[in-house]
């Protein structure tokens, strides 16, 4: 059973920064495709940023230039650095693991992901 633990959310003012973490203890496939998603009330879950086995990354247009996905393989941890936050970034954020083996092409389609964290809330006030 893969366990992903999201943390780092909080409340910030517009223009501020947060760094989300996703710990994956014992998950040996941390080097494979991983992603961050978010879901605001009344909206569908959407892909924010993703990374593949070759460390190629992909971000949603809405966060390009502001959010950066990265990981520390030695610590089995995925990160999302969020800068220049806007009120529209307010949502529950989830990390996810595709599962499976070596993965090329970062994925932003939530239906491809097999394992999910419990979520961490990000609230941005104007």
Buried (B, 14 or more C-beta within 10 A) or exposed (E): EBEBBBBBBEEBEEEBEBEBBBBBEEBEBBBBBBBBBBBBEEEEBBBBBBBBBEEEBBBBEEBEEBBBBBBEEEEBBBBBBBBEBBEEBBBBBBBBBBBEEEBEEBBBEBEBBEBBBEBBEBBBEE
